[in-house]
Amino acid sequence: MIIAIDGPAASGKGTLARKLAAHFGLPHLDTGLLYRATAYALLDLGARLDDEDQAVAAARGLALADFDEEKLRGADMGEAASVVAAQPAVRAALLDVQRSFAKRPAGAVLDGRDIGTVICPDADVKIFVTANSETRANRRAIELARRGEDVDYASVLADIRKRDERDSHRSTAPLTIAPDAVVLDTSELGIEAAFAAALKIAQSQKTKSSTPC
Ligand code: CDP
């Protein structure tokens, strides 16, 4: 079974994807980490984020098992990832690794922006997780503060809105709701209530016929 979870920044998609993966005993890939790691590699080299050749080389050189999440989860890397992710050649370079992950024998859970639309259009379960931007900014500000980052709510909200705009309007694989995805708005839901709702969606959708992506 392939479960595709998409949604904007800080919507709760990562948490739900992890919990669904644990529940069904499936491997999970947070595809945002691929873009964050590509951006990190570029900055580490002293290259520009819009240097397409270097970005493609960095994307091809990623090792899935080696992500240092501590380095990648910061606000600056989320913004940098969104710039890198807008480049079609980078997205193309990361396509196969995501599809291969999804094709594991038992299936997989992938979360990102284009899983249900581009990476796994035939996923058994598609959930588009969303929440209003104020709620998302609030969650992200708490998460970043826990990491020890010096955050203020207004700039986190501005960053989320800027990223939503860039992710939704890029030419390749923009953030859109797949026609067959179920939308889950978590604005008023805590983690357990959101998970219960996601599980219900997954259980009702997984009965659909299973076609590999
Ligand atoms: O955790 P958060 O939702 O803030 O970010 P993320 O999922 O780690 O993604 C960081 C950035 O990578 C996003 O703003 C997107 O621009 C990009 N991304 C993408 O384009 N496609 C994906 N499948 C995953 C992430």
Boltz pocket constraint, residues with backbone or C-beta under 6 A from the ligand:
constraints:
  - pocket:
      binder: B
      contacts: [[A, 7], [A, 8], [A, 9], [A, 10], [A, 11], [A, 14], [A, 31], [A, 32], [A, 33], [A, 35], [A, 36], [A, 77], [A, 78], [A, 81], [A, 82], [A, 83], [A, 85], [A, 86], [A, 111], [A, 112], [A, 113], [A, 114], [A, 115], [A, 163], [A, 167], [A, 173]]
      max_distance: 6.0
